[in-house]
Amino acid sequence: MLYNVAQLLKEPTGSTRQYQLDEVFSAEDRILDQAKGEVDVIRTHQGLLVTANLAIESTVSCGRCLEGYALKANLFLEEEFLPVFDINTGRRIEFDQDDANCLVEGNHELDLTDILQQYVISELPMKPLCRVDCLGLCQVCGDNLNKNQCNCYDESYKLVTTTLAQLLPKD
């Protein structure tokens, strides 16, 4: 997701560009599968303000049954990117170390990949569920209870009740 913003950096404050984003990610270590939407870039007095409204899709594992499923969400992104070099003079621009994630490198290309992944990570639920009534895994045999009905609970229950009956005093 590279955008050449050299011309925009030469323009006055308030100048804008709009881009349509329709990206499918295929890297093995990806967090995001697909992102679609509109990206707006506005020239600020220091750099570029990037805003985007995106529909994203990510494959996540259910917190109960561990099955992967597609999670769809809407994501709003807003960040200011600062150029590393002055577009007119070529001199290096000094900036705070806190802004190191949002930079326009020396080739004047805006790369949204890393910041988009950070936004997606913050948007994902801590304990995703494939469905609200997910039964999870059997604690004894590990079967997915959404797919298979195991007898482990019945056998464990019988064992516990039999043991308790033997331990309790009789009348």
N, C-alpha and C positions, 0 to 999 in steps of 0.2 A: 504494500500500500504506500507507494512512493508518489509524491506529487512535486513537480518542479515549481518552486515558488519564487524563482529569481526575479521575474518581471514584477510580481506582486510586491516584493520587498523594495523595488525601485519606485513604486507608486506612492501617492500621499496617504496619510492616515485616513481610514474609513473605506478604502478601496476593498472590493470583495471579489471572491471567486466561489463558484459552486461546483461540486463534483458529485457524481452518482457513484456510490460504492456498491458493488456486488461481487463479493469475494468468497471463494471457497478455500478453506485451509486444509492441507493434506499432510502436513508434517506429523510425525509419529508422536511427538511430545506436545501437541497442540492442546490448547484449552478450549478453543473456539472452532466450530465446524464451518459456520457460515455467518456472514454479516451482510445486510442489505440496508440501504438508506441513503440519505443525503448528507453531505459534508459541506459546511459553509466555512470559509476562511476569510477573516477580516484583518486588514492591516491595522496594527496598533502603533502607538508612538515608539514602542520598544521592539515589537516583533509581530507575531501573528496569533490571533485568537481563533481557535478551531472549535466549532460546535457541530455536533452530529446527532441526529435522531436515527437510531439503527434498530432493525429487527434482527436479533441474533438467535442462533441455534447452537447448542452445545450438547455433547454426549456426556452424561454424568452417571455415576453409579448410585443406586438407591442405598440409603443408609440402613435399611432393614434387610432386604433380600440380596443386595449386592449386584443386581442385574443392571446393565446399562440401559439408559433410555434417553430420548431426545428431549431436552429442556429448551423451550422457546420463551424468549423474553424481549421486552423493549428496553433499550439502553439509551440514555442521554449522556453525551460526552461533552465536556467543556474544559479546555486547557489553553494556556498561552504558551506558545513556542517562541524561543529566543534564538536569533541567529548567532552563530559562533564567530562569523566574520562580517564586517561591514561590507555591504554589497557595492558601495561606491569606491571605497578606498582599499579594501582587501585586508585592513588591519583586524587583528583578533580583538574581540570584544570581551571585556572582563564582566563576570556576572557572579551572583551568589551560588554557592555549591548546592543549595536547596533546589535550584532550577535545572540541575544536571540531567534530569530525565526528559525534559522537554526542550530539545535543541534542534535547530536547523543547521546541519553540518556544512562543511566547506563547499560542497557541490550544490548547495541551495535546494536540496530535496527534503521535503517534509515526510518523515516516516512515522505513520500512525500505528504500526504493528505493536510495539511494546506498550504504549499507553492504552491501546484498546484492550490488550490482554489484562492489564492491571484493572481496568474498569470492569471487565467481565468477571475477574476473580472476586471483586468486591460485590458484584451483583448476584453471584451464585449463592444459593442457600447453604447454610452450614451443614444441615442434614437433609439432603434432597430425598424425596419420596417419589417412587414411580407412580403411586396412587395413594390416596388418603387412607384407605383400608388395607394397605399392604400387610401381609401376615408375617413377613420376614423369614428367617431360617429356623429350623428345628434346633433347639439347644443341645439335643442329644446326638442326632445323626447328621445334621447339617443340611438336610433337604430343604429346598425352597417350598414353603408351605402354600404359596400361591399356585404352584404347579402340581404338587403331590401331597396326598394326605398320608402321613406316616402314623404308625401306631406307637411311637415312642412315648408319647404322653400317657396313653392308656396303660402301657406296661410300667412306666415309672410310677404312676398313680397307684396301681395295684401293689407294687413293691412297697411303697411308702405306707399305704394303709395296712398291709399285712404286717409289716415291721412294727408299726404303732400298736396294732391289736395285740401283738405278742408282748410288748413292753408294758402296756397298761394293765393294772391289777384287775382281776375279775371280781364280780360281785359275790 
